Each structure stands twice: as C-alpha cells, then as structure tokens.
Amino acid sequence: MFRVIFWLLGLVVIISLLRGVIGIIMRGLGDLVNPQSTQRGAQNPASQFPLSGELKKDPACGTYIAAATSIHETVGGETFYFCSKQCRDKYVASLAR
C-alpha cells in the first residue's frame, strides 16, 4: 500500500519537473521564432505610466491622481490637477458661475 502511495508521489514530482522543463524550452523556442515578442513590454501603454510620484487631489471629484499623468489647468495663477477632462470641465464651469 505504501509502495503505491510513494510511487504516485514520485510520479507527480516527475510530471511537475517535466512540465517546468518543457515550459522553459517552449518559451526559448518562441523567442527564437519571434524575437520581437520580448520587446512588446516596452510598447505596452500601461508601462508608460509612472509607478511613483507626487499625488494631487482633483478639486472636482476628490480623487487623488499622479501629477505626471493628470490633466493640468491653471486658473487664476494656481495650477489644478484633474483625473479626467470631464472633471476639469465641471470645475471650470463651476468657477464661471
């Protein structure tokens, strides 16, 4: 009985190792066939956004947004940061009243 359990556990370990080795080989072959696939990460739009930086509060909706990715608007000599064009337009319209 124990012999069968150990045999099954050994089989699971061997299959897991084979899957890992085959996965590494297939990724290597994929890079050989299509070398541009490793450069796709640089073209990803999400990689263009900074991961850190100063946060500014949107005066229209109260959301915090990274200063580098926000929409800037200078009103009365003071710079405001907005999360979207809609919030910017809403805030500017409220000042015009």
C-alpha positions as CSV (number, residue, x, y, z in Angstrom):
1,M,0.0,0.0,0.0
2,F,2.7,2.5,1.0
3,R,4.7,1.5,-2.1
4,V,1.8,2.6,-4.3
5,I,1.5,6.0,-2.5
6,F,5.2,6.7,-2.8
7,W,5.1,5.6,-6.5
8,L,2.2,8.1,-7.1
9,L,4.0,10.9,-5.2
10,G,7.2,10.3,-7.3
11,L,5.1,10.3,-10.5
12,V,3.6,13.7,-9.5
13,V,7.0,15.2,-8.8
14,I,8.4,13.9,-12.1
15,I,5.5,15.2,-14.1
16,S,5.8,18.6,-12.4
17,L,9.5,18.8,-13.3
18,L,8.9,17.8,-16.9
19,R,6.2,20.4,-17.2
20,G,8.6,23.1,-16.0
21,V,11.4,22.0,-18.3
22,I,9.1,21.8,-21.3
23,G,7.7,25.2,-20.5
24,I,11.2,26.7,-20.4
25,I,12.1,25.0,-23.7
26,M,8.9,26.2,-25.4
27,R,9.5,29.8,-24.2
28,G,13.0,29.7,-25.6
29,L,11.8,28.4,-28.9
30,G,9.1,31.1,-29.0
31,D,11.8,33.7,-28.6
32,L,13.8,32.2,-31.4
33,V,10.9,32.2,-33.8
34,N,9.5,35.6,-32.8
35,P,12.3,37.8,-31.3
36,Q,10.1,41.0,-31.2
37,S,7.9,39.3,-28.5
38,T,10.4,40.3,-25.9
39,Q,10.2,43.9,-26.9
40,R,6.4,44.1,-26.6
41,G,6.6,45.1,-23.0
42,A,8.1,48.4,-23.9
43,Q,5.2,49.2,-26.2
44,N,2.6,48.3,-23.6
45,P,0.6,51.5,-22.8
46,A,0.5,50.6,-19.1
47,S,4.3,50.7,-18.9
48,Q,4.2,54.4,-19.9
49,F,2.6,55.4,-16.6
50,P,4.9,56.1,-13.6
51,L,4.7,53.8,-10.7
52,S,5.5,56.5,-8.2
53,G,5.4,60.2,-7.8
54,E,3.6,63.1,-6.2
55,L,-0.2,62.7,-5.8
56,K,-2.5,65.6,-6.3
57,K,-6.2,65.9,-5.3
58,D,-8.7,66.5,-8.0
59,P,-10.8,69.5,-6.8
60,A,-13.9,68.4,-8.7
61,C,-14.3,64.8,-7.5
62,G,-11.8,64.5,-4.7
63,T,-9.8,61.6,-6.4
64,Y,-6.0,61.5,-5.9
65,I,-4.1,61.4,-9.2
66,A,-0.4,61.2,-10.0
67,A,0.8,64.6,-11.0
68,A,2.7,63.2,-14.0
69,T,-0.4,61.6,-15.5
70,S,-3.0,64.2,-14.6
71,I,-4.6,66.9,-16.7
72,H,-3.2,70.3,-15.6
73,E,-5.2,73.5,-15.7
74,T,-4.1,76.9,-14.5
75,V,-6.9,79.1,-13.1
76,G,-6.2,82.4,-11.6
77,G,-2.4,81.7,-11.4
78,E,-3.0,78.5,-9.5
79,T,-2.4,75.1,-11.1
80,F,-5.0,72.4,-10.5
81,Y,-4.7,68.7,-11.3
82,F,-7.7,66.7,-12.7
83,C,-8.2,63.0,-13.2
84,S,-10.3,63.5,-16.4
85,K,-11.4,66.1,-18.9
86,Q,-14.9,65.8,-17.5
87,C,-13.8,66.8,-14.0
88,R,-11.7,69.6,-15.4
89,D,-14.7,71.0,-17.4
90,K,-17.0,70.6,-14.4
91,Y,-14.6,72.5,-12.2
92,V,-14.1,75.3,-14.8
93,A,-17.8,75.6,-15.3
94,S,-18.4,75.9,-11.6
95,L,-16.0,78.9,-11.5
96,A,-17.7,80.6,-14.4
97,R,-21.0,80.9,-12.5
